[in-house]
Amino acid sequence: MRVLSLLLLPAFCHAASVSDLARSLPAEFAADSLIRIAALEQTPKTEKIDLLRQAFETAAGAQRPVKVRPALINGGGSAAFLNRAALQDLDALTLRLRAIDALLPLEPSKARELFQQLPPLDLPAATCAQNRAYDVTLYYRVLGSVAQQAPPGFVDRYMAAVTSPAEAGPAARVLTQAALSGAAFRTAVTAFAGALRKIGPDDRSFTMSAAATGRDIQALLDLCRTHQVPTALVLDAYRAYLVAHVAGERCADDALTQGNSASATAEFGTADAGSTEAVRFYNEKLRAVPAKAIERYETYPAKAEIFAAATPSCDDAACQAVRDGYRGLLFNPVGLAYGTADRAKQEWRDQLPALLDQLSQWKDSESADPVAAYAAKCGFYTELAGMVVVPEDRDAIYRAMVDFLKRSNLRASHRVEWFLPVNVLIARRILLDELAASSDPVIALYAQLEKLAPRPSESIMSLL
């Protein structure tokens, strides 16, 4: 392959083909790297298509089947870390959708064929004890793009298959973007409205998406008027959906869910700002006679007692010893913060090796929550590197961190989470030449890709 000679650098120069390279990496990294290689300008069109097909097939073996993000990112433990890890888009469904999306302008019919091969979403509801909610925005965005070049009736079965609150808004958005008209628009809207009424409980996904879903429903209602489809078809279904969820079993910590930036008022029985806003938006912006307003008595939850479980990120003696050592580098014996000049002195610098040794000895895999401990340990390395003044010290800290990353058990058991600190180092181009020559094939490949085609800043901001 001509593109191979351009792309495969020292660690992989003996690979026979891009397919061989893909098979040498875990599925999520193989698929992701193939998609990135296909996006390069110097990759010929025929090879782009082949690489994207390979990526689609390979992605099925990824550890995470679908993108799941923490509903509560301030709930302690590893929630904020997991949120950023999910934004890398390395779950099986997102990887396959990325491949389809990139294939659409190259070979639309093949892209549609691959989309039809995707299994139904079938998103199991999370319990309140689970701090998670689904993000399937890309699924419906790609569906909308595929539908624009598909025969009439193509989207109907996808609308009828909506089963989760996480799907309600994105599915409504498809109907406003897919350029449907006439009978095709009416049947698709009818299928969506029927599914909306039957969506089962999943308070995590509902609360996280409640406010945004109302705006998507508003756009759909406007389009219904344009196509002379009775708005009551959607409006009645959406009212039933809202009431069923705000008056169902709610999670006691809903007010902390992502998107709930303001406190709920006593206007309704809802305890979180997102649901309150959704009900108010329905009453004030969406409702039209003869549809009924949602009354306060309809918004009191049947139950709201359970909180998400959270494991402290620093729950063992080894972590606490590291934390104490770190504080010793922040503050002097009388409790005053060390200044820049202090941190440049040899006596301060001489304390670094002992703390790095403590970090090396701390076995995060033995913690009650290994992912939270891994996130905490990476956080210590990063904050320590940001604290030092002398560049050699900073490089030494990052080298110690890379050594830890290469040895971490999460590399096999939690690949997406393991990769986040690696991804951040590469995105920030820290020790990039050394990482490109790493003995770890994943680290080496991604560093080589970053050198060859640096990602734009907007694509990496969510990781930092």
MIKE-684046 format. One record per residue (C-alpha): residue number from 1; chain; y, x, z. Coordinates in Angstrom, 3 decimals, padded with zeros to 6 digits, m for minus. Layout:
BEGIN
R / NUM / A / Y / X / Z $
...
% end
This chain:
BEGIN
R / 1 / A / 000.000 / 000.000 / 000.000 $
R / 2 / A / 003.383 / 001.325 / m000.985 $
R / 3 / A / 005.050 / m000.159 / 002.081 $
R / 4 / A / 002.529 / 001.571 / 004.305 $
R / 5 / A / 003.889 / 005.002 / 003.447 $
R / 6 / A / 007.337 / 003.833 / 004.510 $
R / 7 / A / 006.281 / 002.232 / 007.745 $
R / 8 / A / 003.345 / 003.960 / 009.341 $
R / 9 / A / 004.627 / 006.964 / 011.222 $
R / 10 / A / 002.799 / 009.715 / 013.201 $
R / 11 / A / 000.698 / 007.622 / 015.559 $
R / 12 / A / m000.711 / 005.542 / 012.690 $
R / 13 / A / m000.508 / 007.771 / 009.632 $
R / 14 / A / m004.303 / 007.745 / 009.218 $
R / 15 / A / m004.551 / 003.943 / 009.118 $
R / 16 / A / m005.924 / 002.753 / 005.780 $
R / 17 / A / m003.862 / m000.407 / 005.569 $
R / 18 / A / m001.536 / m002.693 / 007.433 $
R / 19 / A / m004.580 / m004.842 / 008.224 $
R / 20 / A / m006.209 / m001.888 / 009.956 $
R / 21 / A / m003.033 / m001.357 / 011.977 $
R / 22 / A / m002.977 / m005.014 / 012.996 $
R / 23 / A / m006.571 / m004.924 / 014.156 $
R / 24 / A / m005.806 / m001.895 / 016.327 $
R / 25 / A / m003.371 / m003.865 / 018.500 $
R / 26 / A / m003.769 / m006.912 / 020.744 $
R / 27 / A / m003.230 / m010.111 / 018.778 $
R / 28 / A / 000.323 / m010.937 / 019.885 $
R / 29 / A / 001.609 / m007.452 / 019.122 $
R / 30 / A / m000.265 / m007.263 / 015.839 $
R / 31 / A / 001.128 / m010.586 / 014.634 $
R / 32 / A / 004.656 / m009.843 / 015.816 $
R / 33 / A / 004.728 / m006.410 / 014.187 $
R / 34 / A / 003.377 / m007.797 / 010.903 $
R / 35 / A / 006.149 / m010.408 / 010.860 $
R / 36 / A / 008.757 / m007.730 / 011.508 $
R / 37 / A / 007.333 / m005.490 / 008.772 $
R / 38 / A / 007.326 / m008.429 / 006.346 $
R / 39 / A / 011.023 / m008.968 / 007.068 $
R / 40 / A / 011.994 / m005.473 / 005.907 $
R / 41 / A / 013.878 / m005.358 / 002.606 $
R / 42 / A / 011.675 / m002.589 / 001.219 $
R / 43 / A / 008.526 / m004.672 / 001.620 $
R / 44 / A / 007.577 / m006.169 / m001.800 $
R / 45 / A / 007.318 / m009.951 / m001.996 $
R / 46 / A / 003.561 / m010.017 / m002.592 $
R / 47 / A / 003.009 / m007.836 / 000.459 $
R / 48 / A / 005.391 / m009.964 / 002.528 $
R / 49 / A / 003.242 / m013.005 / 001.756 $
R / 50 / A / 000.019 / m011.169 / 002.581 $
R / 51 / A / 001.436 / m009.798 / 005.845 $
R / 52 / A / 002.644 / m013.230 / 006.943 $
R / 53 / A / m000.745 / m014.769 / 006.207 $
R / 54 / A / m002.391 / m012.046 / 008.281 $
R / 55 / A / 000.113 / m012.626 / 011.079 $
R / 56 / A / m000.658 / m016.352 / 011.104 $
R / 57 / A / m004.375 / m015.730 / 011.394 $
R / 58 / A / m004.075 / m012.917 / 013.928 $
R / 59 / A / m001.706 / m014.851 / 016.198 $
R / 60 / A / m004.447 / m017.340 / 017.053 $
R / 61 / A / m005.921 / m014.699 / 019.369 $
R / 62 / A / m002.797 / m014.317 / 021.526 $
R / 63 / A / m003.274 / m014.773 / 025.277 $
R / 64 / A / m000.624 / m017.484 / 025.677 $
R / 65 / A / m001.343 / m020.565 / 023.524 $
R / 66 / A / 002.162 / m022.065 / 023.719 $
R / 67 / A / 005.582 / m021.113 / 025.039 $
R / 68 / A / 005.894 / m022.086 / 028.688 $
R / 69 / A / 009.072 / m021.312 / 030.595 $
R / 70 / A / 009.802 / m021.688 / 034.310 $
R / 71 / A / 011.620 / m024.932 / 034.982 $
R / 72 / A / 013.245 / m023.373 / 038.051 $
R / 73 / A / 014.560 / m019.876 / 037.468 $
R / 74 / A / 016.108 / m019.588 / 040.934 $
R / 75 / A / 012.939 / m020.550 / 042.749 $
R / 76 / A / 011.991 / m017.054 / 043.867 $
R / 77 / A / 009.088 / m014.865 / 042.881 $
R / 78 / A / 008.907 / m013.870 / 039.234 $
R / 79 / A / 010.577 / m016.976 / 037.712 $
R / 80 / A / 013.585 / m015.259 / 036.125 $
R / 81 / A / 011.370 / m012.454 / 034.816 $
R / 82 / A / 008.890 / m014.953 / 033.337 $
R / 83 / A / 011.740 / m016.833 / 031.671 $
R / 84 / A / 012.841 / m013.703 / 029.833 $
R / 85 / A / 009.252 / m012.782 / 028.990 $
R / 86 / A / 008.726 / m016.168 / 027.321 $
R / 87 / A / 011.803 / m015.618 / 025.163 $
R / 88 / A / 010.030 / m012.746 / 023.398 $
R / 89 / A / 008.216 / m015.433 / 021.349 $
R / 90 / A / 004.779 / m013.818 / 021.683 $
R / 91 / A / 002.688 / m016.926 / 022.392 $
R / 92 / A / 000.178 / m017.983 / 019.748 $
R / 93 / A / 002.006 / m021.118 / 018.581 $
R / 94 / A / 005.417 / m019.465 / 018.289 $
R / 95 / A / 004.005 / m016.468 / 016.431 $
R / 96 / A / 002.252 / m018.724 / 013.936 $
R / 97 / A / 005.415 / m020.769 / 013.482 $
R / 98 / A / 007.458 / m017.620 / 012.924 $
R / 99 / A / 005.034 / m016.600 / 010.189 $
R / 100 / A / 005.251 / m020.040 / 008.557 $
R / 101 / A / 009.041 / m020.060 / 008.798 $
R / 102 / A / 009.265 / m016.657 / 007.107 $
R / 103 / A / 006.781 / m017.773 / 004.437 $
R / 104 / A / 008.673 / m020.963 / 003.522 $
R / 105 / A / 011.206 / m019.398 / 001.118 $
R / 106 / A / 008.494 / m017.194 / m000.410 $
R / 107 / A / 005.643 / m019.659 / m000.946 $
R / 108 / A / 006.513 / m023.188 / 000.287 $
R / 109 / A / 003.172 / m024.776 / m000.551 $
R / 110 / A / 001.266 / m022.117 / 001.378 $
R / 111 / A / 003.635 / m022.494 / 004.323 $
R / 112 / A / 002.974 / m026.247 / 004.400 $
R / 113 / A / m000.773 / m025.612 / 004.173 $
R / 114 / A / m000.623 / m023.260 / 007.158 $
R / 115 / A / 001.453 / m025.717 / 009.183 $
R / 116 / A / m001.164 / m028.386 / 008.588 $
R / 117 / A / m003.779 / m025.999 / 009.981 $
R / 118 / A / m002.043 / m025.910 / 013.363 $
R / 119 / A / m003.939 / m027.869 / 016.021 $
R / 120 / A / m002.221 / m030.820 / 017.731 $
R / 121 / A / 000.183 / m029.729 / 020.460 $
R / 122 / A / m001.652 / m031.641 / 023.211 $
R / 123 / A / 000.560 / m030.369 / 026.059 $
R / 124 / A / m001.053 / m030.986 / 029.479 $
R / 125 / A / 001.447 / m032.268 / 032.043 $
R / 126 / A / 002.539 / m029.802 / 034.708 $
R / 127 / A / 002.380 / m030.794 / 038.354 $
R / 128 / A / 005.380 / m030.427 / 040.639 $
R / 129 / A / 003.658 / m027.505 / 042.347 $
R / 130 / A / 003.732 / m025.677 / 038.999 $
R / 131 / A / 007.025 / m024.139 / 038.012 $
R / 132 / A / 006.700 / m024.577 / 034.278 $
R / 133 / A / 007.906 / m026.615 / 031.325 $
R / 134 / A / 007.101 / m026.405 / 027.633 $
R / 135 / A / 009.420 / m025.169 / 024.912 $
R / 136 / A / 008.307 / m026.460 / 021.503 $
R / 137 / A / 011.724 / m026.447 / 019.846 $
R / 138 / A / 010.575 / m024.097 / 017.080 $
R / 139 / A / 007.548 / m026.269 / 016.288 $
R / 140 / A / 009.745 / m029.205 / 015.380 $
R / 141 / A / 012.380 / m027.104 / 013.647 $
R / 142 / A / 009.725 / m025.673 / 011.342 $
R / 143 / A / 008.206 / m029.131 / 010.885 $
R / 144 / A / 011.603 / m030.361 / 009.709 $
R / 145 / A / 011.869 / m027.516 / 007.210 $
R / 146 / A / 008.337 / m028.058 / 005.906 $
R / 147 / A / 008.921 / m031.806 / 005.631 $
R / 148 / A / 011.841 / m031.326 / 003.262 $
R / 149 / A / 009.401 / m030.186 / 000.578 $
R / 150 / A / 006.469 / m032.399 / 001.574 $
R / 151 / A / 005.342 / m035.761 / 000.152 $
R / 152 / A / 006.460 / m039.056 / 001.764 $
R / 153 / A / 004.675 / m039.866 / 004.997 $
R / 154 / A / 004.109 / m036.213 / 005.884 $
R / 155 / A / 005.934 / m036.378 / 009.234 $
R / 156 / A / 004.559 / m039.754 / 010.319 $
R / 157 / A / 001.436 / m038.416 / 011.996 $
R / 158 / A / 003.456 / m035.758 / 013.813 $
R / 159 / A / 005.853 / m038.392 / 015.137 $
R / 160 / A / 002.969 / m040.569 / 016.265 $
R / 161 / A / 001.409 / m037.582 / 018.059 $
R / 162 / A / 004.376 / m036.967 / 020.410 $
R / 163 / A / 003.003 / m037.029 / 023.967 $
R / 164 / A / 005.275 / m034.871 / 026.157 $
R / 165 / A / 008.896 / m035.180 / 027.297 $
R / 166 / A / 009.347 / m031.654 / 025.944 $
R / 167 / A / 008.773 / m033.088 / 022.451 $
R / 168 / A / 011.056 / m036.136 / 022.602 $
R / 169 / A / 014.356 / m034.468 / 021.699 $
R / 170 / A / 013.003 / m031.974 / 019.147 $
R / 171 / A / 010.979 / m034.713 / 017.415 $
R / 172 / A / 014.063 / m036.938 / 017.148 $
R / 173 / A / 015.905 / m033.957 / 015.658 $
R / 174 / A / 013.285 / m033.659 / 012.910 $
R / 175 / A / 014.099 / m037.179 / 011.767 $
R / 176 / A / 017.780 / m036.295 / 011.417 $
R / 177 / A / 017.105 / m033.070 / 009.506 $
R / 178 / A / 014.148 / m033.804 / 007.251 $
R / 179 / A / 016.181 / m035.591 / 004.529 $
R / 180 / A / 014.005 / m038.708 / 004.670 $
R / 181 / A / 015.215 / m041.972 / 003.199 $
R / 182 / A / 014.130 / m045.516 / 002.478 $
R / 183 / A / 010.638 / m046.532 / 003.521 $
R / 184 / A / 009.714 / m042.941 / 004.441 $
R / 185 / A / 012.504 / m042.790 / 007.019 $
R / 186 / A / 011.685 / m046.223 / 008.429 $
R / 187 / A / 007.965 / m045.499 / 008.897 $
R / 188 / A / 008.672 / m042.123 / 010.502 $
R / 189 / A / 011.174 / m043.684 / 012.926 $
R / 190 / A / 008.713 / m046.454 / 013.736 $
R / 191 / A / 006.009 / m043.907 / 014.517 $
R / 192 / A / 008.392 / m041.924 / 016.736 $
R / 193 / A / 009.587 / m044.993 / 018.639 $
R / 194 / A / 006.015 / m046.087 / 019.289 $
R / 195 / A / 005.105 / m042.665 / 020.657 $
R / 196 / A / 008.282 / m042.432 / 022.758 $
R / 197 / A / 007.308 / m045.553 / 024.695 $
R / 198 / A / 003.918 / m044.082 / 025.573 $
R / 199 / A / 004.878 / m040.556 / 026.671 $
R / 200 / A / 003.120 / m039.849 / 029.946 $
R / 201 / A / 004.601 / m038.314 / 033.092 $
R / 202 / A / 005.569 / m034.647 / 033.220 $
R / 203 / A / 008.597 / m034.449 / 035.448 $
R / 204 / A / 009.074 / m030.719 / 034.920 $
R / 205 / A / 009.460 / m031.086 / 031.154 $
R / 206 / A / 011.405 / m034.345 / 031.463 $
R / 207 / A / 013.984 / m032.981 / 033.907 $
R / 208 / A / 014.456 / m029.774 / 031.944 $
R / 209 / A / 015.117 / m031.661 / 028.689 $
R / 210 / A / 016.638 / m034.980 / 029.839 $
R / 211 / A / 020.310 / m034.391 / 029.047 $
R / 212 / A / 019.721 / m032.731 / 025.658 $
R / 213 / A / 017.304 / m035.449 / 024.524 $
R / 214 / A / 020.022 / m038.094 / 024.797 $
R / 215 / A / 022.186 / m036.254 / 022.266 $
R / 216 / A / 019.272 / m036.009 / 019.837 $
R / 217 / A / 018.639 / m039.740 / 020.198 $
R / 218 / A / 022.328 / m040.401 / 019.510 $
R / 219 / A / 022.147 / m038.486 / 016.217 $
R / 220 / A / 019.027 / m040.424 / 015.255 $
R / 221 / A / 020.705 / m043.754 / 016.025 $
R / 222 / A / 023.641 / m042.791 / 013.805 $
R / 223 / A / 021.228 / m042.030 / 010.968 $
R / 224 / A / 019.416 / m045.331 / 011.513 $
R / 225 / A / 022.705 / m047.124 / 010.929 $
R / 226 / A / 023.242 / m045.139 / 007.731 $
R / 227 / A / 019.776 / m046.085 / 006.445 $
R / 228 / A / 020.067 / m049.681 / 007.717 $
R / 229 / A / 017.141 / m049.301 / 010.083 $
R / 230 / A / 017.576 / m051.472 / 013.222 $
R / 231 / A / 018.788 / m049.216 / 016.028 $
R / 232 / A / 016.993 / m051.406 / 018.565 $
R / 233 / A / 013.740 / m049.880 / 017.326 $
R / 234 / A / 014.730 / m046.523 / 018.841 $
R / 235 / A / 017.113 / m047.679 / 021.561 $
R / 236 / A / 014.630 / m049.984 / 023.294 $
R / 237 / A / 011.949 / m047.309 / 023.202 $
R / 238 / A / 014.322 / m044.689 / 024.610 $
R / 239 / A / 015.416 / m047.003 / 027.415 $
R / 240 / A / 011.791 / m047.616 / 028.366 $
R / 241 / A / 011.143 / m043.877 / 028.244 $
R / 242 / A / 014.099 / m043.071 / 030.513 $
R / 243 / A / 013.315 / m045.715 / 033.100 $
R / 244 / A / 009.628 / m044.791 / 033.227 $
R / 245 / A / 010.467 / m041.171 / 033.964 $
R / 246 / A / 013.426 / m041.432 / 036.323 $
R / 247 / A / 011.605 / m044.091 / 038.353 $
R / 248 / A / 008.253 / m042.320 / 038.296 $
R / 249 / A / 006.966 / m039.556 / 040.524 $
R / 250 / A / 009.651 / m036.858 / 040.609 $
R / 251 / A / 009.636 / m033.292 / 041.902 $
R / 252 / A / 011.636 / m032.697 / 045.065 $
R / 253 / A / 013.378 / m029.637 / 043.632 $
R / 254 / A / 014.552 / m031.218 / 040.359 $
R / 255 / A / 018.168 / m030.395 / 041.178 $
R / 256 / A / 017.300 / m026.707 / 040.696 $
R / 257 / A / 015.832 / m027.200 / 037.234 $
R / 258 / A / 017.361 / m025.294 / 034.326 $
R / 259 / A / 020.269 / m027.239 / 032.900 $
R / 260 / A / 021.180 / m028.896 / 036.195 $
R / 261 / A / 024.445 / m027.090 / 036.784 $
R / 262 / A / 026.201 / m029.915 / 038.585 $
R / 263 / A / 025.231 / m032.082 / 041.532 $
R / 264 / A / 024.043 / m035.618 / 040.936 $
R / 265 / A / 026.233 / m038.453 / 042.168 $
R / 266 / A / 025.316 / m041.568 / 044.096 $
R / 267 / A / 025.857 / m043.637 / 040.950 $
R / 268 / A / 022.102 / m043.649 / 040.291 $
R / 269 / A / 018.990 / m042.983 / 042.323 $
R / 270 / A / 018.264 / m039.765 / 040.450 $
R / 271 / A / 018.558 / m036.574 / 042.480 $
R / 272 / A / 019.304 / m034.169 / 039.638 $
R / 273 / A / 022.292 / m033.830 / 037.358 $
R / 274 / A / 020.228 / m033.777 / 034.140 $
R / 275 / A / 018.602 / m037.163 / 034.706 $
R / 276 / A / 021.843 / m038.661 / 036.013 $
R / 277 / A / 023.652 / m037.518 / 032.883 $
R / 278 / A / 020.859 / m038.889 / 030.665 $
R / 279 / A / 021.104 / m042.349 / 032.254 $
R / 280 / A / 024.902 / m042.347 / 032.139 $
R / 281 / A / 024.856 / m041.209 / 028.507 $
R / 282 / A / 022.507 / m044.057 / 027.598 $
R / 283 / A / 024.691 / m046.641 / 029.321 $
R / 284 / A / 028.051 / m045.367 / 028.045 $
R / 285 / A / 027.323 / m043.790 / 024.660 $
R / 286 / A / 024.094 / m045.212 / 023.270 $
R / 287 / A / 023.635 / m048.757 / 024.516 $
R / 288 / A / 024.680 / m051.609 / 022.289 $
R / 289 / A / 024.301 / m055.358 / 022.895 $
R / 290 / A / 021.781 / m056.886 / 023.374 $
R / 291 / A / 020.201 / m053.758 / 024.918 $
R / 292 / A / 020.411 / m053.796 / 028.713 $
R / 293 / A / 022.137 / m051.152 / 030.775 $
R / 294 / A / 019.946 / m049.125 / 033.119 $
R / 295 / A / 020.769 / m050.340 / 036.608 $
R / 296 / A / 020.792 / m048.222 / 039.725 $
R / 297 / A / 017.769 / m049.972 / 041.226 $
R / 298 / A / 015.742 / m048.887 / 038.184 $
R / 299 / A / 016.406 / m045.191 / 038.822 $
R / 300 / A / 014.918 / m044.667 / 042.268 $
R / 301 / A / 011.858 / m042.411 / 042.043 $
R / 302 / A / 008.502 / m043.678 / 043.213 $
R / 303 / A / 007.963 / m040.340 / 044.976 $
R / 304 / A / 009.810 / m037.040 / 045.286 $
R / 305 / A / 008.094 / m034.832 / 047.810 $
R / 306 / A / 006.537 / m031.779 / 046.159 $
R / 307 / A / 008.226 / m028.430 / 045.592 $
R / 308 / A / 007.119 / m025.663 / 043.275 $
R / 309 / A / 005.111 / m022.965 / 044.983 $
R / 310 / A / 006.851 / m019.571 / 045.045 $
R / 311 / A / 005.360 / m016.250 / 046.071 $
R / 312 / A / 007.787 / m013.605 / 047.352 $
R / 313 / A / 008.089 / m010.710 / 044.922 $
R / 314 / A / 008.049 / m008.122 / 047.711 $
R / 315 / A / 005.270 / m009.348 / 049.984 $
R / 316 / A / 003.403 / m006.198 / 050.972 $
R / 317 / A / 004.049 / m003.040 / 052.994 $
R / 318 / A / 004.184 / m000.770 / 049.936 $
R / 319 / A / 006.927 / m002.821 / 048.305 $
R / 320 / A / 008.887 / m003.049 / 051.525 $
R / 321 / A / 008.689 / 000.731 / 051.947 $
R / 322 / A / 010.101 / 001.167 / 048.444 $
R / 323 / A / 012.821 / m001.352 / 049.207 $
R / 324 / A / 013.769 / 000.538 / 052.380 $
R / 325 / A / 013.849 / 003.823 / 050.464 $
R / 326 / A / 016.016 / 002.252 / 047.795 $
R / 327 / A / 018.461 / 000.977 / 050.395 $
R / 328 / A / 018.617 / 004.486 / 051.790 $
R / 329 / A / 019.992 / 005.623 / 048.446 $
R / 330 / A / 022.538 / 002.818 / 048.407 $
R / 331 / A / 024.015 / 003.305 / 051.874 $
R / 332 / A / 024.625 / 006.313 / 054.063 $
R / 333 / A / 023.438 / 006.450 / 057.715 $
R / 334 / A / 026.553 / 004.630 / 058.961 $
R / 335 / A / 026.164 / 001.800 / 056.446 $
R / 336 / A / 028.781 / 002.774 / 053.892 $
R / 337 / A / 027.891 / 002.648 / 050.186 $
R / 338 / A / 027.485 / 005.990 / 048.466 $
R / 339 / A / 030.177 / 006.561 / 045.834 $
R / 340 / A / 029.774 / 008.150 / 042.417 $
R / 341 / A / 030.730 / 011.583 / 043.758 $
R / 342 / A / 028.165 / 011.285 / 046.558 $
R / 343 / A / 025.408 / 010.375 / 044.103 $
R / 344 / A / 026.167 / 013.464 / 042.044 $
R / 345 / A / 025.577 / 015.779 / 045.024 $
R / 346 / A / 022.331 / 017.698 / 045.260 $
R / 347 / A / 021.539 / 016.399 / 048.748 $
R / 348 / A / 021.552 / 012.823 / 047.422 $
R / 349 / A / 019.592 / 013.775 / 044.321 $
R / 350 / A / 016.949 / 015.490 / 046.433 $
R / 351 / A / 015.910 / 012.092 / 047.812 $
R / 352 / A / 014.885 / 010.751 / 044.374 $
R / 353 / A / 011.456 / 012.438 / 044.047 $
R / 354 / A / 010.214 / 010.906 / 047.297 $
R / 355 / A / 011.213 / 007.405 / 046.202 $
R / 356 / A / 009.663 / 007.880 / 042.769 $
R / 357 / A / 006.478 / 008.993 / 044.491 $
R / 358 / A / 006.522 / 005.833 / 046.624 $
R / 359 / A / 006.949 / 003.744 / 043.506 $
R / 360 / A / 004.034 / 005.540 / 041.861 $
R / 361 / A / 001.775 / 004.938 / 044.871 $
R / 362 / A / 002.618 / 001.240 / 045.127 $
R / 363 / A / m000.243 / m000.691 / 043.544 $
R / 364 / A / 001.414 / m003.881 / 042.358 $
R / 365 / A / m001.944 / m005.274 / 041.198 $
R / 366 / A / m002.979 / m005.697 / 044.846 $
R / 367 / A / m000.084 / m008.050 / 045.639 $
R / 368 / A / m000.546 / m011.792 / 046.071 $
R / 369 / A / 001.403 / m012.310 / 042.845 $
R / 370 / A / 000.828 / m009.257 / 040.615 $
R / 371 / A / 003.352 / m010.410 / 038.020 $
R / 372 / A / 006.075 / m010.845 / 040.645 $
R / 373 / A / 005.252 / m007.412 / 042.070 $
R / 374 / A / 005.287 / m005.879 / 038.578 $
R / 375 / A / 008.694 / m007.442 / 037.924 $
R / 376 / A / 009.988 / m006.155 / 041.249 $
R / 377 / A / 008.693 / m002.651 / 040.595 $
R / 378 / A / 010.271 / m002.534 / 037.140 $
R / 379 / A / 013.461 / m003.824 / 038.710 $
R / 380 / A / 013.495 / m000.936 / 041.189 $
R / 381 / A / 013.087 / 001.597 / 038.366 $
R / 382 / A / 015.848 / m000.005 / 036.300 $
R / 383 / A / 018.311 / m000.342 / 039.165 $
R / 384 / A / 017.611 / 003.198 / 040.302 $
R / 385 / A / 018.284 / 004.486 / 036.779 $
R / 386 / A / 021.560 / 002.599 / 036.765 $
R / 387 / A / 022.536 / 004.129 / 040.106 $
R / 388 / A / 022.125 / 007.818 / 039.312 $
R / 389 / A / 024.946 / 009.918 / 037.908 $
R / 390 / A / 023.181 / 012.945 / 036.443 $
R / 391 / A / 021.588 / 012.235 / 033.010 $
R / 392 / A / 018.510 / 014.357 / 033.802 $
R / 393 / A / 017.823 / 012.170 / 036.830 $
R / 394 / A / 018.104 / 009.046 / 034.699 $
R / 395 / A / 015.649 / 010.389 / 032.146 $
R / 396 / A / 013.218 / 011.387 / 034.908 $
R / 397 / A / 013.321 / 007.856 / 036.320 $
R / 398 / A / 012.715 / 006.272 / 032.941 $
R / 399 / A / 009.834 / 008.655 / 032.231 $
R / 400 / A / 008.264 / 007.685 / 035.543 $
R / 401 / A / 008.732 / 004.042 / 034.620 $
R / 402 / A / 007.087 / 004.513 / 031.226 $
R / 403 / A / 004.152 / 006.267 / 032.886 $
R / 404 / A / 003.778 / 003.281 / 035.211 $
R / 405 / A / 003.977 / 000.817 / 032.318 $
R / 406 / A / 001.228 / 002.632 / 030.439 $
R / 407 / A / m001.065 / 002.481 / 033.488 $
R / 408 / A / m000.334 / m001.071 / 034.623 $
R / 409 / A / m003.233 / m003.520 / 034.797 $
R / 410 / A / m000.951 / m006.199 / 033.373 $
R / 411 / A / m001.236 / m004.524 / 029.986 $
R / 412 / A / m004.618 / m006.244 / 029.613 $
R / 413 / A / m004.314 / m009.315 / 031.846 $
R / 414 / A / m000.708 / m010.445 / 031.184 $
R / 415 / A / 000.295 / m008.894 / 027.890 $
R / 416 / A / 003.510 / m010.862 / 027.304 $
R / 417 / A / 004.817 / m010.132 / 030.791 $
R / 418 / A / 003.734 / m006.481 / 030.599 $
R / 419 / A / 005.617 / m006.012 / 027.345 $
R / 420 / A / 009.016 / m007.246 / 028.552 $
R / 421 / A / 010.104 / m003.998 / 030.305 $
R / 422 / A / 008.732 / m002.007 / 027.345 $
R / 423 / A / 010.683 / m004.211 / 024.959 $
R / 424 / A / 013.882 / m003.788 / 026.966 $
R / 425 / A / 013.582 / 000.021 / 026.996 $
R / 426 / A / 013.048 / 000.037 / 023.234 $
R / 427 / A / 015.841 / m002.455 / 022.569 $
R / 428 / A / 018.213 / m000.265 / 024.587 $
R / 429 / A / 016.895 / 002.767 / 022.668 $
R / 430 / A / 016.082 / 004.604 / 025.895 $
R / 431 / A / 013.948 / 007.729 / 025.263 $
R / 432 / A / 013.243 / 006.188 / 021.853 $
R / 433 / A / 011.936 / 009.368 / 020.228 $
R / 434 / A / 009.552 / 009.948 / 023.129 $
R / 435 / A / 008.380 / 006.342 / 023.054 $
R / 436 / A / 007.762 / 006.606 / 019.310 $
R / 437 / A / 005.346 / 009.456 / 020.003 $
R / 438 / A / 003.665 / 007.692 / 022.947 $
R / 439 / A / m000.093 / 007.767 / 023.372 $
R / 440 / A / 000.084 / 003.997 / 023.877 $
R / 441 / A / m000.211 / 002.446 / 020.387 $
R / 442 / A / 001.845 / m000.649 / 021.250 $
R / 443 / A / 004.719 / 001.359 / 022.678 $
R / 444 / A / 004.610 / 003.849 / 019.798 $
R / 445 / A / 004.561 / 001.190 / 017.063 $
R / 446 / A / 007.439 / m000.825 / 018.484 $
R / 447 / A / 009.556 / 002.276 / 019.015 $
R / 448 / A / 008.875 / 003.300 / 015.398 $
R / 449 / A / 009.843 / m000.162 / 014.174 $
R / 450 / A / 013.057 / m000.017 / 016.189 $
R / 451 / A / 013.947 / 003.315 / 014.653 $
R / 452 / A / 013.168 / 002.051 / 011.168 $
R / 453 / A / 014.913 / m001.318 / 011.463 $
R / 454 / A / 016.974 / m001.788 / 014.644 $
R / 455 / A / 017.159 / m005.383 / 015.769 $
R / 456 / A / 020.618 / m006.997 / 015.795 $
R / 457 / A / 022.163 / m007.278 / 019.249 $
R / 458 / A / 022.074 / m011.076 / 019.243 $
R / 459 / A / 018.286 / m011.052 / 018.896 $
R / 460 / A / 017.765 / m008.970 / 022.022 $
R / 461 / A / 020.423 / m010.295 / 024.395 $
R / 462 / A / 018.021 / m012.797 / 025.973 $
R / 463 / A / 015.708 / m009.934 / 026.965 $
R / 464 / A / 018.287 / m007.935 / 028.877 $
% end
